[in-house]
Amino acid sequence: MWVLIWAALLLSLTERATCNNEAPAAAYNITYSPAEITPQTGLCAVIPCSFTHPDDFIPRIAIWFKCPDAQCSIKVEMDTIFHSENSSIAQEGYRRRVSLLETDLTKKNCSMIINDITKTDDGEYQFSVSEKLNSGNRNKSTFREKMKIAVKALTQKPSVLTPPLTEGEPATLTCIAPGICSGTPPNITWTWRGTGDNITELRDSTTIQKREDLTSIPITHFSTLTFTPSVEHHTTKVTCQVTFKGNITTEDTVTLNVTHVKEPKISGSNTVREGDTLNLTCFVDSYPPPPSITWSKNGTTALEQNISVLGALTISNMTSEHAGEYVCNAQHLNRTLTASIVVTVMYRPVILNASGCVIQAKVMTCVCVSQGVPLPLIGWLNTEEYFLTKSVLRSSVNTTIRMHVGNHTNTTVECVSINEVGRVREKLQVTHKESQGKQGEEVSKDILAMLLNPPLIAAFAIGSAFSATICCIFLCLTGKCKRYMHSVTEVQLVLYECW
């Protein structure tokens, strides 16, 4: 009988000793998913794991170890990085950095977070769980399976959220720091146009994200930047920089696209010579850019354009018929935008058929009508003293001279017309008309003599000059002097040039 009692007692002590060390593998299991993680410096490491135990085992204390070597010969006092009952047991470098995702061990969740990851966190880790008996002794199980952490350099970038931006409408940019753990709050700064200044305060979020393994992780630190976009902000760059503990930084830069539109602008010369090529470009500063820009002449006639360049209009071999108003049309969202330009085609003068001379009562009257752009100047050849009048109608100049021809019947008169494009010279046809009688002839002689009398001409000139001066003063006061003086001196200028 005593032999059986001693045998049973010895067996009981043997089982108790086994429980105090490592439980049978079939009773205790642990699962890491995955068995190796690669966190980045400055962020955090989440070690998802779950475990099972016998029904009569009630877990009370969770302990995480970091293996000091490949064999993982753990010494509790030196290698503990987390102790759920006594945090002072954990290594100094891991205190306040390591925590459990679930503090209720009866849920069999052993997931752990390590914040502010550094390269020193590389290595293998093991988990141990124990229960506290009434006598003060503990049943403990250290799971043999290990999980590995391989720390990588920080490559994650912050996320900069940019809403649609419209000129004049306030908008808010949001920068979300990388990582999904609490840890030490990072420093978030905005760089606006390269200034590098911190232009907004950090705002933290404590939103909870649910995971499939039923763990919950406090997520994200973020910063916001509120401003009113303008055209000047379009295509500018904004950088969000996040600095973690240990001066580990990462940043991301976004280019702003601001919806806006300005009135179209037409570039290119609006004055071309006959035979040359017209090149006009209609530019619309807008975002989004207009899908197309069309051209029309005088607002009605659609024109073909150079499709290789948006808004470009090219017309070769220009003629006077191409002169007129050109209009470009552009569509921006729901608006139609227009701009116009008046094109002038310069061409050399042409002496019209209405030009010619008539001799009557020894007085020759010659008319020279010339057309051209710019407005041509007219001069006379083979003439002596004469009286001149001039009129202008649009692009035509009409000049009339009267002079005494005496007994000459073979008088030849030439009209010369010139502008900056070219010069034309033509002999005018002379037609003779019979005299209207002696009385008419005498009257003509008197008029001609009076016109050719130097004193009278001088007096007429002085009076005309005085009148012109008074008129010019009046016109200057009304802002029209420049054009008037041009018309007064134009004839004198061409006479000097032609002679």
SEDOVEX-456723 format. One line per 2 residues: number of its first residue (from 1); for each residue x, y, z of C-alpha. Coordinates in nm, 3 decimals. Each point is the difference from the previous one (the first is absolute). Example, Ala and Ser with C-alpha at 12.3 -4.5 7.8 and 13.67 -1.06 7.14 Angstrom:
// SEDOVEX-456723
1) 1.230/-0.450/0.780 | 0.137/0.344/-0.066
***
This chain:
// SEDOVEX-456723
1) 0.000/0.000/0.000 | 0.275/0.251/0.098
3) 0.178/-0.082/-0.324 | -0.305/0.100/-0.204
5) -0.045/0.323/0.197 | 0.363/0.102/-0.052
7) -0.024/-0.084/-0.373 | -0.309/0.218/-0.045
9) 0.163/0.290/0.189 | 0.312/-0.024/-0.214
11) -0.207/0.004/-0.318 | -0.191/0.307/0.119
13) 0.321/0.190/0.071 | 0.137/-0.097/-0.340
15) -0.312/0.136/-0.177 | 0.016/0.321/0.205
17) 0.365/0.049/-0.095 | -0.086/-0.048/-0.366
19) -0.278/0.259/0.018 | 0.231/0.253/0.156
21) 0.235/-0.022/-0.297 | -0.149/-0.076/-0.336
23) -0.340/-0.147/-0.069 | -0.047/-0.288/-0.243
25) -0.003/0.121/-0.357 | -0.343/-0.146/-0.066
27) -0.156/0.214/0.274 | 0.161/0.335/-0.086
29) 0.020/0.154/-0.349 | 0.090/0.345/-0.131
31) -0.053/0.144/-0.349 | 0.182/0.297/-0.152
33) -0.151/0.147/-0.313 | 0.238/0.062/-0.162
35) 0.302/-0.156/0.169 | 0.226/0.281/-0.127
37) -0.073/0.368/-0.038 | 0.205/0.282/-0.153
39) -0.090/0.328/0.171 | 0.164/0.329/-0.102
41) 0.204/0.220/0.228 | -0.195/0.270/0.177
43) -0.328/-0.186/-0.035 | -0.130/-0.291/0.204
45) -0.004/-0.378/-0.011 | -0.323/-0.190/0.054
47) 0.052/-0.367/0.087 | -0.332/-0.182/-0.053
49) -0.020/-0.321/0.200 | -0.246/-0.225/0.180
51) 0.045/-0.297/0.232 | -0.187/-0.295/0.150
53) 0.032/-0.170/0.341 | -0.163/-0.279/0.198
55) -0.344/0.072/0.136 | 0.118/-0.018/0.360
57) 0.271/0.262/-0.065 | -0.100/0.362/0.067
59) 0.252/0.248/-0.152 | 0.074/0.299/0.224
61) 0.343/0.134/-0.102 | 0.143/0.058/-0.349
63) 0.373/0.028/-0.058 | 0.187/0.076/-0.325
65) 0.367/-0.077/-0.040 | 0.258/0.101/-0.255
67) 0.242/-0.279/-0.079 | 0.356/0.114/0.072
69) 0.151/-0.255/-0.241 | -0.089/-0.257/-0.263
71) -0.068/-0.267/0.262 | -0.226/0.237/0.191
73) 0.136/-0.096/0.341 | -0.230/0.231/0.189
75) 0.085/0.153/0.334 | -0.316/0.145/0.143
77) 0.163/0.296/0.175 | 0.204/0.108/-0.303
79) -0.209/-0.087/-0.304 | -0.351/0.106/0.100
81) -0.138/0.283/-0.215 | -0.355/-0.011/0.138
83) -0.153/-0.120/0.326 | -0.371/0.056/0.050
85) 0.022/-0.012/0.384 | 0.328/0.177/0.071
87) 0.121/0.243/-0.268 | 0.324/0.065/0.189
89) 0.118/-0.345/-0.097 | 0.010/0.101/-0.369
91) 0.317/0.137/-0.153 | 0.035/0.380/0.022
93) 0.006/0.044/-0.377 | -0.338/-0.174/-0.039
95) -0.195/0.146/0.291 | -0.293/0.216/-0.119
97) 0.072/-0.114/-0.358 | -0.158/-0.347/0.025
99) -0.364/-0.078/0.076 | -0.262/-0.267/-0.061
101) -0.283/0.063/-0.238 | -0.232/-0.193/0.232
103) 0.057/0.003/0.376 | -0.258/-0.274/0.072
105) 0.208/-0.316/-0.044 | -0.306/-0.224/0.027
107) -0.074/0.109/-0.358 | 0.317/-0.187/-0.101
109) 0.137/0.301/-0.184 | 0.371/0.060/0.046
111) 0.048/0.266/-0.269 | 0.261/0.262/0.086
113) 0.093/0.350/-0.123 | 0.353/0.139/0.006
115) -0.001/0.376/-0.065 | 0.281/0.225/-0.128
117) 0.178/-0.285/-0.173 | 0.379/0.024/-0.033
119) 0.260/-0.226/-0.158 | 0.078/-0.144/0.345
121) -0.341/-0.171/-0.002 | 0.126/-0.253/-0.258
123) -0.020/-0.355/0.139 | -0.218/-0.290/0.112
125) -0.268/0.011/0.268 | -0.181/-0.253/0.219
127) -0.315/0.013/0.206 | -0.071/-0.143/0.344
129) -0.321/-0.019/0.201 | -0.052/-0.103/0.364
131) -0.272/-0.022/0.259 | 0.021/0.096/0.368
133) -0.112/-0.261/0.254 | -0.145/0.073/0.346
135) 0.321/-0.122/0.159 | 0.196/0.265/-0.193
137) 0.166/-0.251/-0.231 | -0.048/0.030/-0.374
139) -0.065/-0.245/-0.276 | 0.188/0.128/-0.305
141) 0.032/-0.091/-0.367 | 0.259/0.147/-0.236
143) -0.092/-0.076/-0.357 | 0.286/-0.136/-0.204
145) -0.109/0.159/-0.328 | 0.173/0.331/-0.081
147) -0.085/0.293/-0.222 | 0.250/0.227/-0.172
149) 0.024/0.374/-0.050 | 0.221/0.133/-0.284
151) 0.011/0.381/0.014 | 0.027/0.187/-0.331
153) 0.077/0.361/-0.084 | -0.297/0.237/-0.013
155) -0.144/0.020/-0.350 | -0.365/0.071/0.072
157) -0.114/0.349/-0.090 | -0.272/0.208/0.156
159) -0.331/0.021/-0.182 | -0.094/0.350/-0.114
161) -0.373/0.023/-0.072 | -0.087/0.280/-0.241
163) -0.366/0.082/-0.069 | -0.107/0.161/-0.330
165) 0.133/0.356/0.007 | -0.189/0.293/-0.153
167) 0.123/0.356/-0.016 | -0.148/0.210/0.279
169) -0.154/-0.291/0.194 | 0.163/-0.096/0.337
171) 0.144/-0.351/0.010 | 0.180/-0.224/0.249
173) 0.297/-0.228/-0.067 | 0.058/-0.294/0.236
175) 0.332/-0.174/0.066 | -0.024/-0.343/0.164
177) 0.316/-0.137/0.156 | 0.098/-0.356/-0.095
179) -0.047/-0.279/0.253 | -0.301/-0.132/0.187
181) 0.125/0.002/0.360 | -0.016/0.256/0.277
183) 0.364/0.035/0.106 | 0.170/0.337/0.034
185) -0.195/0.262/-0.199 | 0.201/0.108/-0.305
187) 0.071/0.360/-0.094 | -0.184/0.098/-0.319
189) 0.099/0.308/-0.198 | -0.115/0.149/-0.329
191) 0.241/0.150/-0.250 | -0.177/0.259/-0.213
193) 0.182/0.113/-0.314 | 0.331/-0.108/0.146
195) -0.015/0.217/0.314 | 0.041/-0.294/0.237
197) -0.213/0.173/0.266 | -0.237/-0.188/0.227
199) -0.323/0.169/-0.097 | -0.253/-0.214/0.183
201) -0.040/-0.170/0.334 | -0.004/-0.378/0.046
203) -0.338/-0.153/0.058 | -0.031/-0.357/0.126
205) -0.265/-0.257/-0.079 | -0.093/-0.290/0.229
207) -0.224/-0.186/-0.240 | -0.017/-0.373/0.065
209) 0.050/-0.245/-0.285 | -0.137/-0.354/0.038
211) 0.210/-0.282/-0.136 | -0.106/-0.349/-0.106
213) 0.172/-0.154/0.301 | -0.216/0.222/0.225
215) 0.293/0.210/0.118 | -0.044/0.376/0.008
217) 0.273/0.250/-0.081 | -0.009/0.377/0.060
219) 0.085/0.151/-0.335 | 0.147/0.306/-0.164
221) 0.138/0.334/0.086 | -0.092/0.268/-0.250
223) 0.030/0.370/-0.071 | -0.224/0.231/-0.200
225) 0.071/0.309/-0.207 | -0.287/0.234/-0.089
227) 0.038/0.274/-0.262 | -0.184/0.173/-0.284
229) 0.139/-0.109/-0.338 | 0.081/0.257/-0.267
231) 0.144/-0.011/-0.351 | 0.348/0.046/0.150
233) -0.039/-0.328/0.189 | -0.057/-0.199/-0.320
235) 0.287/-0.247/-0.071 | 0.178/0.101/0.322
237) 0.136/-0.276/0.222 | -0.085/-0.069/0.363
239) 0.211/-0.237/0.209 | -0.104/-0.176/0.321
241) 0.291/-0.124/0.212 | -0.043/-0.239/0.293
243) 0.279/-0.036/0.258 | -0.008/-0.297/0.238
245) 0.192/-0.063/0.320 | 0.372/-0.028/-0.067
247) -0.017/0.268/-0.273 | -0.130/-0.249/-0.256
249) -0.176/0.193/-0.275 | -0.215/-0.069/-0.302
251) -0.187/0.235/-0.230 | -0.229/0.023/-0.299
253) -0.057/0.282/-0.248 | -0.315/0.073/-0.196
255) -0.061/0.241/-0.287 | -0.310/0.213/0.036
257) -0.249/0.025/-0.284 | -0.231/0.297/0.044
259) -0.305/0.028/-0.220 | 0.008/0.349/-0.152
261) -0.034/0.190/-0.325 | 0.122/0.332/-0.138
263) -0.115/0.191/-0.305 | 0.159/-0.123/-0.326
265) 0.301/0.186/-0.135 | 0.100/0.019/-0.367
267) 0.367/0.024/-0.089 | 0.162/0.064/-0.336
269) 0.026/0.296/-0.237 | -0.332/0.133/-0.125
271) 0.169/0.184/-0.289 | 0.142/-0.201/-0.290
273) 0.116/0.082/-0.350 | -0.184/-0.127/-0.303
275) 0.132/-0.347/-0.091 | 0.138/-0.070/0.349
277) -0.136/-0.246/0.258 | -0.227/0.088/0.292
279) 0.086/-0.180/0.326 | -0.230/0.052/0.298
281) -0.029/-0.199/0.323 | -0.290/0.012/0.245
283) 0.110/-0.096/0.351 | -0.240/-0.077/0.285
285) 0.151/-0.019/0.348 | -0.232/-0.249/0.167
287) -0.026/-0.330/0.184 | -0.122/-0.229/-0.130
289) 0.124/0.119/-0.339 | -0.262/0.055/-0.272
291) -0.058/-0.309/-0.217 | 0.014/0.211/-0.315
293) 0.041/0.357/-0.125 | -0.168/0.107/-0.324
295) 0.049/0.302/-0.224 | -0.245/0.200/-0.210
297) 0.022/0.310/-0.220 | -0.232/0.287/0.078
299) -0.171/-0.230/0.248 | -0.173/-0.214/-0.264
301) 0.236/-0.176/-0.241 | 0.166/-0.305/0.159
303) 0.367/-0.033/-0.083 | 0.232/-0.298/-0.023
305) 0.285/0.019/0.245 | 0.332/-0.161/0.077
307) -0.114/-0.305/0.195 | 0.353/-0.085/0.111
309) -0.010/0.287/0.248 | -0.311/0.070/0.205
311) -0.137/0.343/-0.082 | 0.238/0.072/-0.292
313) -0.128/0.160/-0.321 | 0.217/0.009/-0.314
315) -0.099/0.159/-0.334 | 0.257/0.015/-0.278
317) 0.015/0.232/-0.303 | -0.205/0.276/0.160
319) -0.199/0.237/-0.221 | -0.208/0.307/0.068
321) -0.306/-0.223/0.018 | 0.144/-0.164/0.313
323) -0.013/0.327/0.194 | -0.265/0.017/0.271
325) -0.086/-0.105/0.352 | 0.108/-0.345/0.118
327) -0.173/-0.158/0.300 | 0.119/-0.297/0.209
329) -0.249/-0.204/0.205 | 0.085/-0.230/0.290
331) -0.217/-0.212/0.228 | 0.080/-0.030/0.373
333) -0.239/-0.221/0.194 | -0.334/0.180/-0.049
335) 0.143/0.329/-0.127 | 0.071/0.118/-0.354
337) 0.295/0.239/-0.024 | 0.081/0.227/-0.295
339) 0.273/0.240/-0.109 | 0.045/0.193/-0.323
341) 0.265/0.183/-0.199 | -0.020/0.218/-0.313
343) 0.245/-0.108/-0.272 | 0.136/0.250/-0.250
345) 0.155/-0.112/-0.329 | 0.255/0.248/-0.137
347) 0.032/0.025/-0.379 | 0.180/0.229/-0.242
349) -0.187/0.298/-0.151 | -0.215/-0.030/-0.309
351) -0.088/0.303/-0.218 | -0.365/-0.036/-0.092
353) -0.161/0.057/-0.340 | -0.174/0.313/0.124
355) 0.335/0.180/-0.026 | 0.064/0.236/-0.294
357) 0.045/0.362/-0.125 | -0.229/0.245/-0.179
359) 0.121/0.318/-0.175 | -0.254/0.276/-0.045
361) 0.066/0.369/-0.064 | 0.375/-0.056/0.049
363) -0.066/-0.135/0.352 | 0.081/-0.361/0.060
365) -0.178/-0.188/0.278 | 0.153/-0.335/0.099
367) -0.145/-0.255/0.237 | 0.199/-0.292/0.145
369) -0.190/-0.261/0.198 | 0.213/-0.261/0.179
371) -0.090/-0.285/0.229 | 0.224/-0.193/0.239
373) 0.065/-0.108/0.361 | 0.145/0.181/0.178
375) -0.152/0.308/-0.157 | 0.231/0.111/-0.281
377) 0.150/0.344/-0.062 | -0.033/0.163/-0.344
379) 0.249/0.219/-0.184 | 0.015/0.157/-0.347
381) 0.269/0.007/-0.271 | 0.040/0.233/-0.300
383) -0.200/0.276/0.161 | 0.070/0.360/0.084
385) -0.192/0.219/0.241 | -0.341/-0.135/0.075
387) -0.286/0.013/0.245 | -0.065/-0.329/0.184
389) -0.294/-0.150/0.184 | -0.024/-0.337/0.168
391) -0.266/-0.232/0.140 | 0.018/-0.338/0.174
393) -0.260/-0.275/-0.003 | 0.089/-0.315/0.195
395) 0.301/-0.151/-0.177 | -0.015/0.240/-0.300
397) 0.163/0.340/-0.050 | -0.132/0.249/-0.256
399) 0.238/0.285/-0.095 | -0.093/0.276/-0.248
401) 0.232/0.263/-0.146 | -0.074/0.300/-0.224
403) 0.263/0.190/-0.195 | 0.038/0.237/-0.296
405) 0.138/-0.179/-0.308 | 0.030/0.298/-0.233
407) 0.046/-0.091/-0.363 | 0.134/-0.349/0.075
409) -0.216/-0.275/-0.131 | 0.231/-0.294/0.047
411) 0.022/0.024/0.379 | 0.073/-0.329/0.173
413) -0.090/-0.046/0.368 | 0.102/-0.295/0.216
415) -0.157/-0.107/0.328 | 0.219/-0.176/0.254
417) -0.157/-0.195/0.292 | 0.209/-0.152/0.278
419) -0.035/-0.176/0.335 | 0.228/-0.226/0.205
421) -0.094/-0.304/-0.205 | 0.085/0.140/-0.344
423) -0.009/0.282/-0.257 | -0.194/0.046/-0.323
425) 0.040/0.265/-0.273 | -0.239/0.065/-0.286
427) -0.037/0.253/-0.284 | -0.348/0.144/-0.001
429) -0.203/0.028/-0.317 | -0.067/0.362/-0.102
431) -0.335/0.098/-0.153 | -0.062/0.336/-0.172
433) -0.333/0.182/0.030 | -0.109/0.298/-0.201
435) -0.016/0.344/0.164 | -0.333/0.123/0.133
437) 0.039/0.335/-0.177 | 0.195/0.316/0.049
439) -0.180/0.101/0.316 | 0.055/-0.339/0.159
441) 0.359/-0.001/-0.115 | 0.061/0.341/0.155
443) -0.155/-0.111/0.327 | 0.221/-0.307/-0.001
445) 0.304/0.214/-0.070 | -0.087/0.234/0.286
447) -0.046/-0.290/0.240 | 0.319/-0.164/-0.115
449) 0.193/0.328/0.018 | -0.128/0.053/0.350
451) 0.101/-0.349/0.102 | 0.345/0.037/-0.153
453) 0.061/0.346/0.149 | 0.273/-0.046/0.268
455) -0.125/0.275/0.235 | -0.348/-0.140/-0.012
457) 0.129/-0.349/0.055 | 0.206/0.122/0.297
459) -0.299/0.174/0.148 | -0.208/-0.310/-0.053
461) 0.268/-0.216/0.160 | 0.030/0.228/0.302
463) -0.375/0.000/0.047 | -0.014/-0.376/-0.042
465) 0.286/-0.048/0.247 | -0.168/0.228/0.252
467) -0.328/-0.185/-0.043 | 0.178/-0.335/0.026
469) 0.175/0.114/0.317 | -0.326/0.104/0.161
471) -0.160/-0.325/-0.113 | 0.295/-0.206/0.123
473) -0.018/0.161/0.344 | -0.366/-0.088/0.015
475) 0.064/-0.354/-0.123 | 0.286/-0.049/0.250
477) -0.234/0.100/0.279 | -0.242/-0.266/-0.121
479) 0.270/-0.267/-0.054 | -0.013/0.003/-0.383
481) 0.305/0.207/-0.082 | 0.230/-0.281/-0.107
483) -0.215/-0.120/-0.288 | -0.065/0.353/-0.127
485) 0.365/0.097/-0.008 | 0.076/-0.317/-0.189
487) -0.252/0.091/-0.271 | 0.136/0.354/-0.024
489) 0.366/-0.099/-0.043 | -0.050/-0.314/-0.205
491) -0.015/0.179/-0.336 | 0.309/0.206/0.077
493) 0.190/-0.318/0.096 | -0.085/-0.187/-0.319
495) 0.090/0.299/-0.216 | 0.342/0.017/0.151
497) 0.047/-0.374/-0.044 | -0.119/-0.010/-0.360
499) 0.200/0.295/-0.121
***
